[in-house]
């Protein structure tokens, strides 16, 4: 099953046409400026501010602030509160604890909007949104699956307590499974014919210009099944032996033996994670006590015993799950890992013996066809990391209660029009850039605009921004609520690069319960119960999953497994499951 995508083409065009048509009279006017309004605005980070002294110097934001909004054509200005690097969490806690709030807060690390409303940290925006944000409301109507994130139920009434930022389709992930495809070409053979593979770079200066004729045992040019992975691991063994790599390995798991969001564990029955997960039928399940998780542990235990797994994975507690043992990875000693976009293609070629000519490809979480019983095999994964359509929620505090929030909402509404969405996504066109007085634009030769519109209607970034993604990020004003466009945006990605990125979002990861919206509605008592149980079982699981993988507990022993699951039961996982299910029943998955 391919990852679910939002409707494209006519539906998306209709939505943006509608939004653009609403622009008149709803903000974004260009008449002479009326009263100027100033709001303080707390940001977790202002992005790459190395390009300008203040976020107000962001060229796209500068253009938006030059326009007028609301019925009275007022201008908006912001006093941005941006914590020093590394201090955002403490700064946020101090602000909330002291009650000395900014007018607007980027709520990336705080409590749910429902909790903050109950604690009088934020105000109800319902009246302002319904009267001043027609484009925002039109977007939510066009994407009803987002309404549950935009609305919060308070005493049986749905309220707009914050304003969400969203994308018009699922964006590419920042990380995923990576493997040494150059090793497959050099050391592998066609599983059907036995012929050696051929392939390489057509342009040695282009890290994406790779072509080959690799075929996996499953019959295609990409790995699909666990058996495909194990076929690769045998090739990686051959490669490492030939290259004299004695301290390399084929694959590494996180230090605790599993990824809590699912990922590889979800291969063994679809939804399993090292946590609670939710099935497509809205059933909440505790993953580690399931047959799915046992099949996963059986697999990685087999890999460990064959030497395919990093033999010291459990010593890497300080490594993020997407940056495990980076030293060995960048030295070219690892065949497959969970990595980053910046590692795809030839971008890790440092010119030495082990990385010269490297080509890294991305692949999807595999489907299990080897381990466990029929219930754990040939099921599409649906639990893992995936960027959602909703990113940040912005809230307004009582500090702004006597200010013109209606006009502020008109300003925010502008970024739900096509023009405003483009400012958040690709920046300024030539006409807009010419109208902005900006040293940034002059310095980086961007007075002719940051993108061009192609014959097919797509917006393509200019070459300098394609080459410098950091500079491209400094061009857009994505620190205000609005839409970020995914469809019809050409960032100059090569087809090989896009193919790897597409594999990372192949599955519709609906099962991950971490951060599920319904958790916001839990009572304080239920939250305490759930948190206490979760903490206890996670500590126990972290200790024992490693033992099953490394063999001090026997994953094939029914006695060892029953003892393990009995302790989990003793720690009241069933109580937490029933509690979570009660909320999942009230807020089921969208169809």
Secondary structure, 3 states (H helix, E strand, C coil): CCCCCCCCCHHHHHHHHHHHHHCCCCCCECCCCCCEEEEEEEECCCCCHHHCCCHHHCHHHHHHHCCEECCCCEEEEEEEEECCCCCHHHHHHHHHHHCCCCCEEEECCCCCHHHHHHCCCCCCCHHHHHHHCHHHHHHHHHCHHHHHHHCEEECCEEECCCEEEEECCCCCCCEEEEEEHHHHHHHCECCCCCCECCEEECCCCCCCCEEECCCCCCCCCCCCEHHHHHHHHHHHHHHHHHHCCCCCECECCCCCCCECCEHHHHHCCCCCCCCEEECCCCCEEEHHHCHHHHHHHHHHHHHHHCCCECCCHHHCCCCCCCCCCHHHHHCCCECEEEEEHHHCECCCCCCCCCCCCCCEEEECCCECCCCCCHHHCCCCCCCCCCCCCEEEEEEECHHHCCCCHHHHHHHHHHCCCHHHHHHHHCCCCHHHHHHCCCHHHHHCCCCCCCEEECCCCCEEECHHHHHCHHHHHHHCCCCCCCEECCCCEECCCCHHHHHHHHHHCCCCCCCECCCCHHHHHCCHHHHHHHHHHHHHHHHHHHHHHHHHHHCCCCCCCHHHHHHHHHHHHHCCHHHHHHHHHHHHHHCCCCC
